[in-house]
């Protein structure tokens, strides 16, 4: 059984375990109380090919995030102050509406701090005919308990693995324990998927079950990127697809910092990381052309598709 709504009363849904009473209106480190908030629900075409294909992924962007990455491109929603309040029954209806738009899957973007709502809504949607896979699109900074709970409804894990070096994760995300948390979470995802038969693709190439691990290469830190790939290989080997991203773009806060995050990743840095992935033996790897910028992948968080009838 997943966590019930009482989990909001002394919240430990994320690794921060800040313990606030979100059910009483207090906001956790994620920026949210227990009011489910969504900033966009629409077809999204810029995920990896097994997720978006040509038809698009049915992406639901949840407000708030337990990490505080200084380079975040989605800070309009990650701080938890945007989006519209919806009910569990509305979230279930949104999932069915996206399937009706021929989405390949339901793509839950940063959902774990709303796990009780998400699990209840997904079960309700399944009862009313939802038949496409559910994707958990996560920063990787999740507890094993959250992964286990979400696995009741999640088929595909689309997870970041950002850092190994605790100094970097402390500086850039305020989370010196990121590697320890993310490695345990990825191990749990891997164990769950393998127990259910491993990676499965549909006849159209969409992922029906499996893991895609994303890594965003940061300027001046190709060595840590290689260490991340080492860690993913140790945990999953070729059971996971790897997606090595070249879309880092300095936001205003990074430019103001004036440190290494004020510039883009060089072609040499990116190629070094790709070469390391090849050397490790990853068989299914996604990469991006040079000159890719992250703004091109950020949709307008204009509450599209959020409000409407309940199920």
C-alpha positions in Angstrom: 0.0 0.0 0.0 1.2 3.5 -0.8 1.4 6.3 1.7 -2.1 7.6 2.7 -3.0 11.3 2.8 -2.0 11.3 6.5 1.6 11.2 5.3 1.3 15.0 4.7 0.8 15.6 8.5 4.5 14.9 9.4 6.0 14.9 5.9 8.9 12.5 5.0 7.8 11.9 1.4 11.3 13.1 0.2 14.8 12.6 1.5 14.7 16.0 3.2 12.2 14.6 5.7 11.5 18.1 7.0 8.6 16.8 9.1 6.3 19.8 8.6 2.5 19.5 8.8 1.6 20.1 5.2 -2.0 19.1 6.0 -2.2 22.2 8.3 -1.0 24.5 5.5 2.7 24.4 6.3 5.0 24.3 3.3 7.8 21.8 3.2 11.2 22.3 1.6 9.5 21.2 -1.6 7.6 24.5 -1.4 4.1 22.9 -1.1 1.4 22.2 1.4 -0.9 19.3 0.9 -2.9 21.1 -1.9 -2.2 19.3 -5.2 -0.9 21.8 -7.7 -0.3 21.3 -11.4 1.2 23.8 -13.8 0.7 22.1 -17.1 -0.9 18.9 -18.6 -0.3 18.5 -22.3 1.5 16.5 -25.0 5.2 16.9 -24.7 7.5 16.1 -27.6 11.0 16.6 -26.2 11.7 13.5 -24.1 13.8 10.6 -25.3 12.4 8.7 -28.3 11.0 5.7 -26.3 9.0 8.2 -24.2 7.8 10.9 -26.7 8.0 9.0 -30.0 6.2 11.0 -32.7 2.8 11.2 -30.9 4.1 12.9 -27.7 4.2 12.1 -24.0 1.3 13.1 -21.8 3.2 15.3 -19.4 1.8 16.5 -16.1 4.0 19.0 -14.5 3.6 19.2 -10.7 4.5 22.3 -8.7 7.3 22.2 -6.2 10.5 20.2 -5.9 12.6 19.0 -3.0 15.9 19.9 -4.7 17.0 23.5 -5.1 19.3 23.3 -8.1 20.8 26.7 -8.9 20.7 26.0 -12.6 17.0 24.9 -12.7 15.2 25.9 -15.9 11.8 25.1 -14.4 12.1 27.4 -11.4 8.7 28.9 -12.3 7.2 25.7 -11.0 9.9 24.1 -8.9 9.6 26.6 -6.1 6.0 25.5 -5.6 4.3 28.9 -6.1 2.7 28.3 -9.5 0.1 26.1 -11.0 -3.6 25.5 -10.2 -5.0 23.5 -7.3 -6.8 20.3 -8.4 -8.4 17.3 -6.8 -7.4 13.7 -7.0 -10.5 13.1 -9.2 -9.4 15.9 -11.5 -5.9 14.4 -11.8 -7.4 11.1 -12.8 -9.5 12.8 -15.4 -6.5 14.6 -16.8 -4.7 11.3 -17.3 -7.7 10.0 -19.3 -7.9 13.2 -21.3 -4.2 12.9 -22.3 -4.8 9.3 -23.3 -7.7 10.6 -25.4 -5.2 12.9 -27.2 -3.2 9.8 -28.2 -0.4 10.3 -25.7 2.1 7.4 -25.6 2.1 7.5 -21.8 1.3 9.6 -18.7 4.5 11.4 -17.8 4.4 12.4 -14.1 7.0 15.2 -13.8 8.4 15.5 -10.2 5.4 13.8 -8.6 6.8 12.1 -5.4 6.1 14.9 -2.9 2.4 14.4 -4.0 2.7 10.6 -3.9 -0.6 10.0 -2.0 -2.6 12.1 -4.6 -0.7 10.6 -7.5 -1.2 7.0 -6.5 -4.9 7.4 -5.7 -5.5 9.2 -9.0 -3.6 6.7 -11.1 -5.6 3.8 -9.5 -8.8 5.6 -10.1 -7.9 6.3 -13.8 -7.0 2.6 -14.3 -10.4 1.7 -12.9 -11.9 3.9 -15.6 -10.0 2.5 -18.5 -6.5 4.1 -18.5 -4.4 1.7 -20.5 -1.1 3.5 -21.3 2.1 3.3 -19.2 2.8 5.7 -16.4 6.3 7.3 -16.4 7.8 8.7 -13.2 10.0 11.6 -14.3 12.2 12.3 -11.3 15.4 14.2 -10.2 16.6 10.9 -8.7 16.6 12.4 -5.2 13.9 10.0 -3.8 13.6 7.7 -0.8 13.4 4.0 -1.4 10.1 4.0 0.4 8.7 6.6 -2.2 10.0 4.4 -5.1 8.4 1.3 -3.6 5.1 3.2 -3.1 5.0 4.7 -6.6 5.8 1.4 -8.1 2.2 0.4 -7.4 1.3 2.5 -10.4 4.6 3.4 -12.3 5.8 1.4 -15.2 8.7 3.4 -16.5 11.3 5.3 -14.5 12.8 8.4 -16.2 15.3 9.4 -13.6 18.1 11.9 -13.4 21.5 11.1 -11.9 23.1 14.5 -11.3 26.2 14.1 -9.3 28.6 11.7 -7.4 30.8 14.4 -5.8 29.0 15.6 -2.5 30.8 18.9 -2.8 29.1 19.6 -6.1 25.7 18.4 -5.0 25.9 20.6 -1.9 27.0 23.7 -3.9 24.5 23.3 -6.7 21.5 21.5 -5.1 21.9 21.9 -1.4 22.0 18.1 -1.1 25.4 16.7 -0.1 23.8 13.3 0.3 22.6 13.3 -3.4 24.8 10.4 -4.5 23.9 8.1 -1.6 20.2 8.8 -2.0 20.2 8.5 -5.8 22.2 5.3 -5.9 19.8 3.6 -3.4 16.8 4.9 -5.4 18.2 3.7 -8.7 19.0 0.3 -7.2 15.4 0.1 -6.0 14.0 1.0 -9.4 16.3 -1.6 -11.0 15.2 -4.3 -8.6 11.5 -3.6 -9.2 11.8 -3.5 -13.0 13.8 -6.7 -13.1 11.3 -8.5 -10.8 8.6 -7.7 -13.3 10.5 -9.0 -16.3 12.9 -6.2 -17.2 12.8 -3.7 -20.1 9.8 -4.0 -22.4 9.2 -2.0 -25.6 6.0 -1.9 -27.6 5.8 -2.7 -31.3 5.9 1.1 -32.0 9.1 1.5 -30.0 7.5 3.1 -26.9 8.9 2.0 -23.6 6.2 0.0 -21.7 8.5 -0.9 -18.8 12.1 0.0 -17.9 14.5 2.7 -16.8 16.1 5.6 -18.6 18.8 7.4 -16.6 19.4 11.0 -17.6 22.6 12.9 -16.8 23.1 16.6 -17.6 26.7 17.4 -18.2 27.8 20.5 -16.4 30.6 22.9 -17.4 34.0 22.1 -15.9 32.7 18.9 -14.3 33.2 16.2 -17.0 35.1 14.1 -14.5 32.1 13.9 -12.2 29.9 13.1 -15.2 32.1 10.1 -15.9 31.9 9.1 -12.2 28.1 9.3 -12.6 28.2 6.9 -15.6 30.4 4.6 -13.6 27.9 4.5 -10.8 24.9 3.9 -13.2 26.9 1.1 -14.8 27.7 -0.5 -11.4 24.0 -0.5 -10.5 22.2 -1.3 -13.7 24.7 -2.2 -16.5 22.8 -2.4 -19.7 19.4 -2.9 -18.0 19.0 0.8 -18.2 19.0 3.2 -21.2 21.3 6.2 -20.6 20.6 9.7 -21.8 23.6 12.1 -21.8 22.3 15.7 -22.1 24.2 18.6 -23.7 21.4 21.2 -23.0 22.9 23.0 -20.0 22.2 26.7 -20.4 23.1 29.2 -17.7 20.0 30.9 -16.2 20.2 34.4 -14.8 21.2 33.2 -11.3 24.1 31.2 -12.8 25.3 34.1 -14.9 25.2 36.3 -11.8 27.3 33.8 -9.8 30.2 34.2 -12.2 31.6 30.8 -11.6 31.8 27.8 -13.9 28.1 27.6 -14.2 28.1 30.9 -16.1 29.1 29.2 -19.3 27.9 26.4 -21.5 29.5 23.0 -21.8 32.2 22.8 -24.4 32.2 20.2 -27.2 35.4 18.7 -25.8 33.8 18.2 -22.4 30.7 16.6 -23.8 32.6 14.3 -26.2 34.8 13.1 -23.3 31.7 12.0 -21.4 30.2 10.3 -24.5 33.5 8.5 -25.0 33.4 7.2 -21.5 29.9 5.9 -21.9 31.1 4.0 -25.0 34.1 2.6 -23.1 31.9 1.4 -20.3 29.7 -0.5 -22.8 26.3 1.1 -22.7 24.4 -0.3 -25.6 21.4 2.1 -25.5 22.5 5.6 -25.3 20.8 8.9 -26.2 22.7 12.1 -26.9 22.1 15.6 -28.1 23.5 17.6 -30.9 25.9 20.4 -30.1 24.3 23.8 -29.7 21.2 22.3 -27.9 19.8 24.8 -25.4 17.5 23.9 -22.5 15.0 26.7 -23.2 13.9 24.8 -26.3 12.8 22.0 -24.1 10.9 24.1 -21.5 7.2 24.4 -22.2 5.1 27.4 -21.1 3.8 26.8 -17.6 0.5 28.4 -18.4 -1.8 25.9 -16.7 -2.8 24.4 -20.0 -5.0 21.3 -19.6 -5.1 21.6 -15.8 -8.6 22.9 -15.0 -11.8 21.0 -16.1 -14.3 18.4 -15.0 -13.5 15.7 -12.5 -13.9 12.0 -13.0 
